Amino acid sequence: MKIVVLEPLGVSGAYVDKLAEGLRAAGHELIYWDTKVTDTPSLIERGRDADILVVANMPLKGEVIEGCPRVKYIAVAFTGVDHVDLSACRARGIAVSNAAGYSTNAVAELVFGLAIGLYRSIPACDQRARTGGTKDGLVGPELHGKTMGIVGTGAIGRRVAAIASAFGCKLLAYSRTERKEMKALGAEYVTLEELMERSDIVSLHVPVTDGTRGLIGRELLAKMKKSAILINTARGPVVDNAALAEALENGSIAGAGIDVFDMEPPIPGDYPLLTAPHTILTPHVAFATDEAMEIRADITISNIEHWIAGDQINVILSGN
């Protein structure tokens, strides 16, 4: 089979070559593109003869999928798959897997980077120190003793809970499924409304679905404490970001740490969060650590090997 990796995976070609030794020894061809293109004609040209496509977080449109008539399987080197046209995959009977779990530690750690950055005004402190200033006006709160509300208690949400517990935070949780690991940490499962009302820090860890798109809108933002902060390292459309910008502008919440937006960066200059006060914005980098990039490459190649062997894992769509 011909396997085409349509975009760089954040690791060297040599690393991918090593992982792919077994596939090549079995007679399969793997092409790794270490340059990124996003236009439809170029992507079709790269994937035209592929039996298997690999993408990370680059949007994979239906036009590209239709332009690659041999494709039977798509390995998504990412956790979320909302950037892949799954309707086109269903129509063709294409199987799809993701790389679940590769960025659990990476994302969870950035949650606390953003939270501490907001609480301790780290960007402002850096600027103050570089311009001969003092700490005046920059004294902030501690994480210890605060209530962290975790929306979504999958692998990343549970890792965030464990770290929060180590900081001495109290835990609230909202999820479709209650997890015994969360309860072992002392987490209390409550309604989403109660979580928003009681939490000092709200951290989001749900995928984008029809049920979660715009989940955190004006009504729920209005329930938050004025001293509370919102952290979003999940997916941008889970939040009504225009409403969030308004809440920050009018001081109805204290701050926001945002890694994901309604589009992939670069972010347009008129995007409302760019000028909202008390924010730390990062360009969808939560998943991107050296270790996570290697783990996702490992998982992706393993996904391909399993699918070829007739034993698909990390299933999003099972295909025909």
C-alpha positions as protocol buffer text, in pm:
chain_id: "A"
residue {
  index: 1
  type: MET
  ca { x: 0 y: 0 z: 0 }
}
residue {
  index: 2
  type: LYS
  ca { x: 103 y: 360 z: -57 }
}
residue {
  index: 3
  type: ILE
  ca { x: 99 y: 571 z: 259 }
}
residue {
  index: 4
  type: VAL
  ca { x: 128 y: 948 z: 223 }
}
residue {
  index: 5
  type: VAL
  ca { x: 189 y: 1178 z: 520 }
}
residue {
  index: 6
  type: LEU
  ca { x: 47 y: 1503 z: 383 }
}
residue {
  index: 7
  type: GLU
  ca { x: 209 y: 1739 z: 632 }
}
residue {
  index: 8
  type: PRO
  ca { x: 497 y: 1745 z: 881 }
}
residue {
  index: 9
  type: LEU
  ca { x: 433 y: 1570 z: 1211 }
}
residue {
  index: 10
  type: GLY
  ca { x: 674 y: 1775 z: 1419 }
}
residue {
  index: 11
  type: VAL
  ca { x: 943 y: 1506 z: 1407 }
}
residue {
  index: 12
  type: SER
  ca { x: 1229 y: 1447 z: 1169 }
}
residue {
  index: 13
  type: GLY
  ca { x: 1202 y: 1242 z: 856 }
}
residue {
  index: 14
  type: ALA
  ca { x: 1463 y: 1012 z: 1006 }
}
residue {
  index: 15
  type: TYR
  ca { x: 1237 y: 947 z: 1307 }
}
residue {
  index: 16
  type: VAL
  ca { x: 947 y: 859 z: 1077 }
}
residue {
  index: 17
  type: ASP
  ca { x: 1175 y: 638 z: 867 }
}
residue {
  index: 18
  type: LYS
  ca { x: 1274 y: 442 z: 1175 }
}
residue {
  index: 19
  type: LEU
  ca { x: 911 y: 396 z: 1279 }
}
residue {
  index: 20
  type: ALA
  ca { x: 820 y: 287 z: 927 }
}
residue {
  index: 21
  type: GLU
  ca { x: 1087 y: 19 z: 893 }
}
residue {
  index: 22
  type: GLY
  ca { x: 837 y: -261 z: 954 }
}
residue {
  index: 23
  type: LEU
  ca { x: 590 y: -121 z: 700 }
}
residue {
  index: 24
  type: ARG
  ca { x: 856 y: -89 z: 433 }
}
residue {
  index: 25
  type: ALA
  ca { x: 992 y: -434 z: 509 }
}
residue {
  index: 26
  type: ALA
  ca { x: 640 y: -566 z: 444 }
}
residue {
  index: 27
  type: GLY
  ca { x: 643 y: -403 z: 100 }
}
residue {
  index: 28
  type: HIS
  ca { x: 448 y: -86 z: 175 }
}
residue {
  index: 29
  type: GLU
  ca { x: 559 y: 257 z: 50 }
}
residue {
  index: 30
  type: LEU
  ca { x: 562 y: 558 z: 284 }
}
residue {
  index: 31
  type: ILE
  ca { x: 611 y: 914 z: 165 }
}
residue {
  index: 32
  type: TYR
  ca { x: 667 y: 1181 z: 429 }
}
residue {
  index: 33
  type: TRP
  ca { x: 617 y: 1542 z: 323 }
}
residue {
  index: 34
  type: ASP
  ca { x: 817 y: 1767 z: 553 }
}
residue {
  index: 35
  type: THR
  ca { x: 678 y: 2088 z: 401 }
}
residue {
  index: 36
  type: LYS
  ca { x: 325 y: 2214 z: 458 }
}
residue {
  index: 37
  type: VAL
  ca { x: 83 y: 2311 z: 183 }
}
residue {
  index: 38
  type: THR
  ca { x: -285 y: 2386 z: 235 }
}
residue {
  index: 39
  type: ASP
  ca { x: -429 y: 2451 z: -110 }
}
residue {
  index: 40
  type: THR
  ca { x: -655 y: 2181 z: -249 }
}
residue {
  index: 41
  type: PRO
  ca { x: -473 y: 2116 z: -580 }
}
residue {
  index: 42
  type: SER
  ca { x: -137 y: 2065 z: -406 }
}
residue {
  index: 43
  type: LEU
  ca { x: -285 y: 1830 z: -147 }
}
residue {
  index: 44
  type: ILE
  ca { x: -461 y: 1628 z: -416 }
}
residue {
  index: 45
  type: GLU
  ca { x: -135 y: 1605 z: -610 }
}
residue {
  index: 46
  type: ARG
  ca { x: 40 y: 1470 z: -301 }
}
residue {
  index: 47
  type: GLY
  ca { x: -230 y: 1219 z: -213 }
}
residue {
  index: 48
  type: ARG
  ca { x: -367 y: 1124 z: -552 }
}
residue {
  index: 49
  type: ASP
  ca { x: -230 y: 767 z: -557 }
}
residue {
  index: 50
  type: ALA
  ca { x: -239 y: 704 z: -182 }
}
residue {
  index: 51
  type: ASP
  ca { x: -420 y: 415 z: -19 }
}
residue {
  index: 52
  type: ILE
  ca { x: -364 y: 570 z: 324 }
}
residue {
  index: 53
  type: LEU
  ca { x: -346 y: 939 z: 413 }
}
residue {
  index: 54
  type: VAL
  ca { x: -198 y: 1089 z: 728 }
}
residue {
  index: 55
  type: VAL
  ca { x: -280 y: 1440 z: 850 }
}
residue {
  index: 56
  type: ALA
  ca { x: -223 y: 1619 z: 1178 }
}
residue {
  index: 57
  type: ASN
  ca { x: -432 y: 1931 z: 1247 }
}
residue {
  index: 58
  type: MET
  ca { x: -441 y: 2062 z: 890 }
}
residue {
  index: 59
  type: PRO
  ca { x: -799 y: 2085 z: 757 }
}
residue {
  index: 60
  type: LEU
  ca { x: -874 y: 1795 z: 523 }
}
residue {
  index: 61
  type: LYS
  ca { x: -1162 y: 1902 z: 303 }
}
residue {
  index: 62
  type: GLY
  ca { x: -1402 y: 1681 z: 116 }
}
residue {
  index: 63
  type: GLU
  ca { x: -1261 y: 1806 z: -214 }
}
residue {
  index: 64
  type: VAL
  ca { x: -920 y: 1667 z: -123 }
}
residue {
  index: 65
  type: ILE
  ca { x: -1067 y: 1335 z: -12 }
}
residue {
  index: 66
  type: GLU
  ca { x: -1267 y: 1310 z: -335 }
}
residue {
  index: 67
  type: GLY
  ca { x: -954 y: 1392 z: -533 }
}
residue {
  index: 68
  type: CYS
  ca { x: -774 y: 1091 z: -382 }
}
residue {
  index: 69
  type: PRO
  ca { x: -986 y: 803 z: -520 }
}
residue {
  index: 70
  type: ARG
  ca { x: -773 y: 517 z: -384 }
}
residue {
  index: 71
  type: VAL
  ca { x: -784 y: 623 z: -20 }
}
residue {
  index: 72
  type: LYS
  ca { x: -931 y: 364 z: 212 }
}
residue {
  index: 73
  type: TYR
  ca { x: -796 y: 480 z: 549 }
}
residue {
  index: 74
  type: ILE
  ca { x: -707 y: 815 z: 708 }
}
residue {
  index: 75
  type: ALA
  ca { x: -481 y: 824 z: 1013 }
}
residue {
  index: 76
  type: VAL
  ca { x: -531 y: 1153 z: 1196 }
}
residue {
  index: 77
  type: ALA
  ca { x: -221 y: 1240 z: 1398 }
}
residue {
  index: 78
  type: PHE
  ca { x: -431 y: 1446 z: 1636 }
}
residue {
  index: 79
  type: THR
  ca { x: -693 y: 1392 z: 1906 }
}
residue {
  index: 80
  type: GLY
  ca { x: -976 y: 1601 z: 1762 }
}
residue {
  index: 81
  type: VAL
  ca { x: -1105 y: 1517 z: 1415 }
}
residue {
  index: 82
  type: ASP
  ca { x: -1343 y: 1807 z: 1349 }
}
residue {
  index: 83
  type: HIS
  ca { x: -1099 y: 1941 z: 1089 }
}
residue {
  index: 84
  type: VAL
  ca { x: -1152 y: 1630 z: 873 }
}
residue {
  index: 85
  type: ASP
  ca { x: -1459 y: 1606 z: 649 }
}
residue {
  index: 86
  type: LEU
  ca { x: -1604 y: 1292 z: 805 }
}
residue {
  index: 87
  type: SER
  ca { x: -1915 y: 1312 z: 586 }
}
residue {
  index: 88
  type: ALA
  ca { x: -1696 y: 1265 z: 280 }
}
residue {
  index: 89
  type: CYS
  ca { x: -1526 y: 973 z: 453 }
}
residue {
  index: 90
  type: ARG
  ca { x: -1859 y: 809 z: 536 }
}
residue {
  index: 91
  type: ALA
  ca { x: -1979 y: 852 z: 179 }
}
residue {
  index: 92
  type: ARG
  ca { x: -1671 y: 670 z: 52 }
}
residue {
  index: 93
  type: GLY
  ca { x: -1656 y: 411 z: 330 }
}
residue {
  index: 94
  type: ILE
  ca { x: -1314 y: 539 z: 440 }
}
residue {
  index: 95
  type: ALA
  ca { x: -1196 y: 427 z: 783 }
}
residue {
  index: 96
  type: VAL
  ca { x: -1057 y: 695 z: 1018 }
}
residue {
  index: 97
  type: SER
  ca { x: -850 y: 668 z: 1337 }
}
residue {
  index: 98
  type: ASN
  ca { x: -708 y: 936 z: 1565 }
}
residue {
  index: 99
  type: ALA
  ca { x: -402 y: 955 z: 1789 }
}
residue {
  index: 100
  type: ALA
  ca { x: -587 y: 961 z: 2118 }
}
residue {
  index: 101
  type: GLY
  ca { x: -376 y: 1026 z: 2426 }
}
residue {
  index: 102
  type: TYR
  ca { x: -56 y: 1157 z: 2273 }
}
residue {
  index: 103
  type: SER
  ca { x: -83 y: 1507 z: 2419 }
}
residue {
  index: 104
  type: THR
  ca { x: -238 y: 1438 z: 2759 }
}
residue {
  index: 105
  type: ASN
  ca { x: 58 y: 1564 z: 2960 }
}
residue {
  index: 106
  type: ALA
  ca { x: 140 y: 1847 z: 2721 }
}
residue {
  index: 107
  type: VAL
  ca { x: -208 y: 1999 z: 2724 }
}
residue {
  index: 108
  type: ALA
  ca { x: -256 y: 1954 z: 3098 }
}
residue {
  index: 109
  type: GLU
  ca { x: 71 y: 2131 z: 3171 }
}
residue {
  index: 110
  type: LEU
  ca { x: -18 y: 2432 z: 2957 }
}
residue {
  index: 111
  type: VAL
  ca { x: -347 y: 2467 z: 3146 }
}
residue {
  index: 112
  type: PHE
  ca { x: -144 y: 2553 z: 3454 }
}
residue {
  index: 113
  type: GLY
  ca { x: 99 y: 2769 z: 3260 }
}
residue {
  index: 114
  type: LEU
  ca { x: -198 y: 2979 z: 3150 }
}
residue {
  index: 115
  type: ALA
  ca { x: -364 y: 2978 z: 3493 }
}
residue {
  index: 116
  type: ILE
  ca { x: -47 y: 3080 z: 3676 }
}
residue {
  index: 117
  type: GLY
  ca { x: 33 y: 3331 z: 3403 }
}
residue {
  index: 118
  type: LEU
  ca { x: -303 y: 3497 z: 3463 }
}
residue {
  index: 119
  type: TYR
  ca { x: -300 y: 3473 z: 3841 }
}
residue {
  index: 120
  type: ARG
  ca { x: 54 y: 3605 z: 3877 }
}
residue {
  index: 121
  type: SER
  ca { x: 42 y: 3845 z: 3577 }
}
residue {
  index: 122
  type: ILE
  ca { x: 357 y: 3688 z: 3434 }
}
residue {
  index: 123
  type: PRO
  ca { x: 352 y: 3871 z: 3097 }
}
residue {
  index: 124
  type: ALA
  ca { x: 307 y: 4207 z: 3275 }
}
residue {
  index: 125
  type: CYS
  ca { x: 573 y: 4116 z: 3534 }
}
residue {
  index: 126
  type: ASP
  ca { x: 820 y: 4038 z: 3257 }
}
residue {
  index: 127
  type: GLN
  ca { x: 755 y: 4373 z: 3090 }
}
residue {
  index: 128
  type: ARG
  ca { x: 775 y: 4555 z: 3425 }
}
residue {
  index: 129
  type: ALA
  ca { x: 1111 y: 4398 z: 3510 }
}
residue {
  index: 130
  type: ARG
  ca { x: 1253 y: 4487 z: 3168 }
}
residue {
  index: 131
  type: THR
  ca { x: 1151 y: 4852 z: 3200 }
}
residue {
  index: 132
  type: GLY
  ca { x: 1279 y: 4924 z: 3551 }
}
residue {
  index: 133
  type: GLY
  ca { x: 947 y: 4874 z: 3726 }
}
residue {
  index: 134
  type: THR
  ca { x: 841 y: 4707 z: 4050 }
}
residue {
  index: 135
  type: LYS
  ca { x: 572 y: 4462 z: 4161 }
}
residue {
  index: 136
  type: ASP
  ca { x: 327 y: 4741 z: 4246 }
}
residue {
  index: 137
  type: GLY
  ca { x: -19 y: 4648 z: 4118 }
}
residue {
  index: 138
  type: LEU
  ca { x: 94 y: 4301 z: 4016 }
}
residue {
  index: 139
  type: VAL
  ca { x: 28 y: 4104 z: 4333 }
}
residue {
  index: 140
  type: GLY
  ca { x: -209 y: 3818 z: 4252 }
}
residue {
  index: 141
  type: PRO
  ca { x: -370 y: 3509 z: 4406 }
}
residue {
  index: 142
  type: GLU
  ca { x: -240 y: 3156 z: 4456 }
}
residue {
  index: 143
  type: LEU
  ca { x: -377 y: 2839 z: 4302 }
}
residue {
  index: 144
  type: HIS
  ca { x: -370 y: 2672 z: 4643 }
}
residue {
  index: 145
  type: GLY
  ca { x: -718 y: 2656 z: 4794 }
}
residue {
  index: 146
  type: LYS
  ca { x: -898 y: 2762 z: 4477 }
}
residue {
  index: 147
  type: THR
  ca { x: -1181 y: 2561 z: 4324 }
}
residue {
  index: 148
  type: MET
  ca { x: -1106 y: 2429 z: 3977 }
}
residue {
  index: 149
  type: GLY
  ca { x: -1402 y: 2326 z: 3764 }
}
residue {
  index: 150
  type: ILE
  ca { x: -1314 y: 2074 z: 3494 }
}
residue {
  index: 151
  type: VAL
  ca { x: -1555 y: 2044 z: 3203 }
}
residue {
  index: 152
  type: GLY
  ca { x: -1495 y: 1705 z: 3045 }
}
residue {
  index: 153
  type: THR
  ca { x: -1319 y: 1433 z: 3241 }
}
residue {
  index: 154
  type: GLY
  ca { x: -1154 y: 1227 z: 2971 }
}
residue {
  index: 155
  type: ALA
  ca { x: -781 y: 1159 z: 2982 }
}
residue {
  index: 156
  type: ILE
  ca { x: -673 y: 1524 z: 2970 }
}
residue {
  index: 157
  type: GLY
  ca { x: -939 y: 1640 z: 3215 }
}
residue {
  index: 158
  type: ARG
  ca { x: -833 y: 1371 z: 3461 }
}
residue {
  index: 159
  type: ARG
  ca { x: -467 y: 1468 z: 3426 }
}
residue {
  index: 160
  type: VAL
  ca { x: -558 y: 1832 z: 3491 }
}
residue {
  index: 161
  type: ALA
  ca { x: -746 y: 1720 z: 3801 }
}
residue {
  index: 162
  type: ALA
  ca { x: -444 y: 1530 z: 3933 }
}
residue {
  index: 163
  type: ILE
  ca { x: -216 y: 1831 z: 3886 }
}
residue {
  index: 164
  type: ALA
  ca { x: -475 y: 2066 z: 4040 }
}
residue {
  index: 165
  type: SER
  ca { x: -499 y: 1836 z: 4339 }
}
residue {
  index: 166
  type: ALA
  ca { x: -121 y: 1855 z: 4381 }
}
residue {
  index: 167
  type: PHE
  ca { x: -150 y: 2235 z: 4385 }
}
residue {
  index: 168
  type: GLY
  ca { x: -405 y: 2206 z: 4666 }
}
residue {
  index: 169
  type: CYS
  ca { x: -711 y: 2294 z: 4461 }
}
residue {
  index: 170
  type: LYS
  ca { x: -1064 y: 2176 z: 4532 }
}
residue {
  index: 171
  type: LEU
  ca { x: -1221 y: 1997 z: 4236 }
}
residue {
  index: 172
  type: LEU
  ca { x: -1557 y: 2022 z: 4064 }
}
residue {
  index: 173
  type: ALA
  ca { x: -1636 y: 1822 z: 3750 }
}
residue {
  index: 174
  type: TYR
  ca { x: -1893 y: 1807 z: 3475 }
}
residue {
  index: 175
  type: SER
  ca { x: -1904 y: 1525 z: 3222 }
}
residue {
  index: 176
  type: ARG
  ca { x: -2143 y: 1278 z: 3061 }
}
residue {
  index: 177
  type: THR
  ca { x: -1960 y: 998 z: 3241 }
}
residue {
  index: 178
  type: GLU
  ca { x: -1854 y: 1012 z: 3606 }
}
residue {
  index: 179
  type: ARG
  ca { x: -1504 y: 870 z: 3655 }
}
residue {
  index: 180
  type: LYS
  ca { x: -1393 y: 686 z: 3965 }
}
residue {
  index: 181
  type: GLU
  ca { x: -1042 y: 834 z: 3924 }
}
residue {
  index: 182
  type: MET
  ca { x: -1190 y: 1182 z: 3962 }
}
residue {
  index: 183
  type: LYS
  ca { x: -1385 y: 1085 z: 4270 }
}
residue {
  index: 184
  type: ALA
  ca { x: -1069 y: 932 z: 4418 }
}
residue {
  index: 185
  type: LEU
  ca { x: -912 y: 1276 z: 4390 }
}
residue {
  index: 186
  type: GLY
  ca { x: -1205 y: 1424 z: 4579 }
}
residue {
  index: 187
  type: ALA
  ca { x: -1381 y: 1572 z: 4276 }
}
residue {
  index: 188
  type: GLU
  ca { x: -1750 y: 1649 z: 4308 }
}
residue {
  index: 189
  type: TYR
  ca { x: -1959 y: 1599 z: 3995 }
}
residue {
  index: 190
  type: VAL
  ca { x: -2214 y: 1879 z: 3955 }
}
residue {
  index: 191
  type: THR
  ca { x: -2427 y: 2036 z: 3683 }
}
residue {
  index: 192
  type: LEU
  ca { x: -2250 y: 2265 z: 3437 }
}
residue {
  index: 193
  type: GLU
  ca { x: -2440 y: 2563 z: 3576 }
}
residue {
  index: 194
  type: GLU
  ca { x: -2325 y: 2488 z: 3931 }
}
residue {
  index: 195
  type: LEU
  ca { x: -1968 y: 2434 z: 3817 }
}
residue {
  index: 196
  type: MET
  ca { x: -1962 y: 2773 z: 3645 }
}
residue {
  index: 197
  type: GLU
  ca { x: -2107 y: 2942 z: 3954 }
}
residue {
  index: 198
  type: ARG
  ca { x: -1874 y: 2785 z: 4211 }
}
residue {
  index: 199
  type: SER
  ca { x: -1541 y: 2761 z: 4029 }
}
residue {
  index: 200
  type: ASP
  ca { x: -1250 y: 3002 z: 4058 }
}
residue {
  index: 201
  type: ILE
  ca { x: -1091 y: 2844 z: 3751 }
}
residue {
  index: 202
  type: VAL
  ca { x: -1290 y: 2676 z: 3473 }
}
residue {
  index: 203
  type: SER
  ca { x: -1088 y: 2450 z: 3242 }
}
residue {
  index: 204
  type: LEU
  ca { x: -1247 y: 2306 z: 2927 }
}
residue {
  index: 205
  type: HIS
  ca { x: -1169 y: 1957 z: 2797 }
}
residue {
  index: 206
  type: VAL
  ca { x: -1449 y: 1853 z: 2561 }
}
residue {
  index: 207
  type: PRO
  ca { x: -1442 y: 1788 z: 2185 }
}
residue {
  index: 208
  type: VAL
  ca { x: -1643 y: 1988 z: 1933 }
}
residue {
  index: 209
  type: THR
  ca { x: -1973 y: 1813 z: 1861 }
}
residue {
  index: 210
  type: ASP
  ca { x: -2322 y: 1933 z: 1779 }
}
residue {
  index: 211
  type: GLY
  ca { x: -2384 y: 1923 z: 2153 }
}
residue {
  index: 212
  type: THR
  ca { x: -2076 y: 2120 z: 2261 }
}
residue {
  index: 213
  type: ARG
  ca { x: -2047 y: 2385 z: 1990 }
}
residue {
  index: 214
  type: GLY
  ca { x: -2105 y: 2717 z: 2165 }
}
residue {
  index: 215
  type: LEU
  ca { x: -2147 y: 2533 z: 2496 }
}
residue {
  index: 216
  type: ILE
  ca { x: -1993 y: 2818 z: 2695 }
}
residue {
  index: 217
  type: GLY
  ca { x: -2202 y: 3116 z: 2590 }
}
residue {
  index: 218
  type: ARG
  ca { x: -2336 y: 3436 z: 2744 }
}
residue {
  index: 219
  type: GLU
  ca { x: -2567 y: 3262 z: 2991 }
}
residue {
  index: 220
  type: LEU
  ca { x: -2299 y: 3041 z: 3143 }
}
residue {
  index: 221
  type: LEU
  ca { x: -2032 y: 3312 z: 3135 }
}
residue {
  index: 222
  type: ALA
  ca { x: -2272 y: 3533 z: 3331 }
}
residue {
  index: 223
  type: LYS
  ca { x: -2286 y: 3270 z: 3605 }
}
residue {
  index: 224
  type: MET
  ca { x: -1910 y: 3287 z: 3670 }
}
residue {
  index: 225
  type: LYS
  ca { x: -1764 y: 3478 z: 3963 }
}
residue {
  index: 226
  type: LYS
  ca { x: -1614 y: 3817 z: 3879 }
}
residue {
  index: 227
  type: SER
  ca { x: -1287 y: 3682 z: 4020 }
}
residue {
  index: 228
  type: ALA
  ca { x: -1295 y: 3365 z: 3806 }
}
residue {
  index: 229
  type: ILE
  ca { x: -1084 y: 3279 z: 3503 }
}
residue {
  index: 230
  type: LEU
  ca { x: -1158 y: 3057 z: 3203 }
}
residue {
  index: 231
  type: ILE
  ca { x: -898 y: 2830 z: 3039 }
}
residue {
  index: 232
  type: ASN
  ca { x: -966 y: 2678 z: 2697 }
}
residue {
  index: 233
  type: THR
  ca { x: -715 y: 2429 z: 2561 }
}
residue {
  index: 234
  type: ALA
  ca { x: -988 y: 2210 z: 2408 }
}
residue {
  index: 235
  type: ARG
  ca { x: -1140 y: 2342 z: 2085 }
}
residue {
  index: 236
  type: GLY
  ca { x: -1220 y: 2704 z: 2003 }
}
residue {
  index: 237
  type: PRO
  ca { x: -1585 y: 2664 z: 1896 }
}
residue {
  index: 238
  type: VAL
  ca { x: -1677 y: 2516 z: 2235 }
}
residue {
  index: 239
  type: VAL
  ca { x: -1685 y: 2881 z: 2352 }
}
residue {
  index: 240
  type: ASP
  ca { x: -1880 y: 3174 z: 2211 }
}
residue {
  index: 241
  type: ASN
  ca { x: -1562 y: 3378 z: 2186 }
}
residue {
  index: 242
  type: ALA
  ca { x: -1740 y: 3704 z: 2102 }
}
residue {
  index: 243
  type: ALA
  ca { x: -1938 y: 3665 z: 2424 }
}
residue {
  index: 244
  type: LEU
  ca { x: -1618 y: 3581 z: 2611 }
}
residue {
  index: 245
  type: ALA
  ca { x: -1452 y: 3898 z: 2481 }
}
residue {
  index: 246
  type: GLU
  ca { x: -1753 y: 4100 z: 2600 }
}
residue {
  index: 247
  type: ALA
  ca { x: -1736 y: 3939 z: 2945 }
}
residue {
  index: 248
  type: LEU
  ca { x: -1368 y: 4032 z: 2970 }
}
residue {
  index: 249
  type: GLU
  ca { x: -1432 y: 4386 z: 2845 }
}
residue {
  index: 250
  type: ASN
  ca { x: -1706 y: 4452 z: 3100 }
}
residue {
  index: 251
  type: GLY
  ca { x: -1519 y: 4285 z: 3386 }
}
residue {
  index: 252
  type: SER
  ca { x: -1778 y: 4018 z: 3454 }
}
residue {
  index: 253
  type: ILE
  ca { x: -1493 y: 3763 z: 3470 }
}
residue {
  index: 254
  type: ALA
  ca { x: -1134 y: 3824 z: 3572 }
}
residue {
  index: 255
  type: GLY
  ca { x: -941 y: 3669 z: 3283 }
}
residue {
  index: 256
  type: ALA
  ca { x: -901 y: 3401 z: 3020 }
}
residue {
  index: 257
  type: GLY
  ca { x: -620 y: 3179 z: 2895 }
}
residue {
  index: 258
  type: ILE
  ca { x: -698 y: 3069 z: 2540 }
}
residue {
  index: 259
  type: ASP
  ca { x: -502 y: 2832 z: 2317 }
}
residue {
  index: 260
  type: VAL
  ca { x: -775 y: 2752 z: 2063 }
}
residue {
  index: 261
  type: PHE
  ca { x: -993 y: 2976 z: 1850 }
}
residue {
  index: 262
  type: ASP
  ca { x: -1269 y: 2966 z: 1591 }
}
residue {
  index: 263
  type: MET
  ca { x: -1000 y: 2914 z: 1330 }
}
residue {
  index: 264
  type: GLU
  ca { x: -646 y: 2782 z: 1321 }
}
residue {
  index: 265
  type: PRO
  ca { x: -382 y: 3055 z: 1367 }
}
residue {
  index: 266
  type: PRO
  ca { x: -289 y: 3295 z: 1223 }
}
residue {
  index: 267
  type: ILE
  ca { x: -576 y: 3481 z: 1386 }
}
residue {
  index: 268
  type: PRO
  ca { x: -729 y: 3771 z: 1189 }
}
residue {
  index: 269
  type: GLY
  ca { x: -658 y: 4117 z: 1330 }
}
residue {
  index: 270
  type: ASP
  ca { x: -1024 y: 4192 z: 1402 }
}
residue {
  index: 271
  type: TYR
  ca { x: -1079 y: 3880 z: 1615 }
}
residue {
  index: 272
  type: PRO
  ca { x: -1242 y: 4004 z: 1939 }
}
residue {
  index: 273
  type: LEU
  ca { x: -1017 y: 3819 z: 2184 }
}
residue {
  index: 274
  type: LEU
  ca { x: -707 y: 3993 z: 2047 }
}
residue {
  index: 275
  type: THR
  ca { x: -806 y: 4319 z: 2213 }
}
residue {
  index: 276
  type: ALA
  ca { x: -988 y: 4179 z: 2516 }
}
residue {
  index: 277
  type: PRO
  ca { x: -822 y: 4267 z: 2851 }
}
residue {
  index: 278
  type: HIS
  ca { x: -678 y: 4020 z: 3101 }
}
residue {
  index: 279
  type: THR
  ca { x: -604 y: 3748 z: 2849 }
}
residue {
  index: 280
  type: ILE
  ca { x: -312 y: 3525 z: 2765 }
}
residue {
  index: 281
  type: LEU
  ca { x: -339 y: 3387 z: 2412 }
}
residue {
  index: 282
  type: THR
  ca { x: -124 y: 3110 z: 2268 }
}
residue {
  index: 283
  type: PRO
  ca { x: -134 y: 2995 z: 1903 }
}
residue {
  index: 284
  type: HIS
  ca { x: -277 y: 2642 z: 1945 }
}
residue {
  index: 285
  type: VAL
  ca { x: 42 y: 2514 z: 2099 }
}
residue {
  index: 286
  type: ALA
  ca { x: -86 y: 2313 z: 2396 }
}
residue {
  index: 287
  type: PHE
  ca { x: -32 y: 1977 z: 2226 }
}
residue {
  index: 288
  type: ALA
  ca { x: 308 y: 2068 z: 2084 }
}
residue {
  index: 289
  type: THR
  ca { x: 594 y: 1942 z: 2300 }
}
residue {
  index: 290
  type: ASP
  ca { x: 896 y: 1744 z: 2184 }
}
residue {
  index: 291
  type: GLU
  ca { x: 773 y: 1440 z: 2371 }
}
residue {
  index: 292
  type: ALA
  ca { x: 414 y: 1464 z: 2244 }
}
residue {
  index: 293
  type: MET
  ca { x: 525 y: 1492 z: 1882 }
}
residue {
  index: 294
  type: GLU
  ca { x: 719 y: 1168 z: 1909 }
}
residue {
  index: 295
  type: ILE
  ca { x: 433 y: 992 z: 2089 }
}
residue {
  index: 296
  type: ARG
  ca { x: 181 y: 1091 z: 1822 }
}
residue {
  index: 297
  type: ALA
  ca { x: 410 y: 969 z: 1544 }
}
residue {
  index: 298
  type: ASP
  ca { x: 442 y: 637 z: 1731 }
}
residue {
  index: 299
  type: ILE
  ca { x: 63 y: 609 z: 1770 }
}
residue {
  index: 300
  type: THR
  ca { x: -1 y: 705 z: 1407 }
}
residue {
  index: 301
  type: ILE
  ca { x: 230 y: 441 z: 1264 }
}
residue {
  index: 302
  type: SER
  ca { x: 85 y: 185 z: 1505 }
}
residue {
  index: 303
  type: ASN
  ca { x: -266 y: 281 z: 1389 }
}
residue {
  index: 304
  type: ILE
  ca { x: -163 y: 217 z: 1028 }
}
residue {
  index: 305
  type: GLU
  ca { x: -4 y: -117 z: 1110 }
}
residue {
  index: 306
  type: HIS
  ca { x: -315 y: -231 z: 1296 }
}
residue {
  index: 307
  type: TRP
  ca { x: -549 y: -122 z: 1017 }
}
residue {
  index: 308
  type: ILE
  ca { x: -344 y: -303 z: 752 }
}
residue {
  index: 309
  type: ALA
  ca { x: -356 y: -614 z: 972 }
}
residue {
  index: 310
  type: GLY
  ca { x: -737 y: -588 z: 988 }
}
residue {
  index: 311
  type: ASP
  ca { x: -741 y: -480 z: 1353 }
}
residue {
  index: 312
  type: GLN
  ca { x: -828 y: -108 z: 1349 }
}
residue {
  index: 313
  type: ILE
  ca { x: -765 y: 79 z: 1675 }
}
residue {
  index: 314
  type: ASN
  ca { x: -845 y: 430 z: 1793 }
}
residue {
  index: 315
  type: VAL
  ca { x: -1153 y: 408 z: 1573 }
}
residue {
  index: 316
  type: ILE
  ca { x: -1340 y: 721 z: 1464 }
}
residue {
  index: 317
  type: LEU
  ca { x: -1498 y: 561 z: 1157 }
}
residue {
  index: 318
  type: SER
  ca { x: -1471 y: 193 z: 1078 }
}
residue {
  index: 319
  type: GLY
  ca { x: -1524 y: 230 z: 704 }
}
residue {
  index: 320
  type: ASN
  ca { x: -1683 y: -44 z: 496 }
}
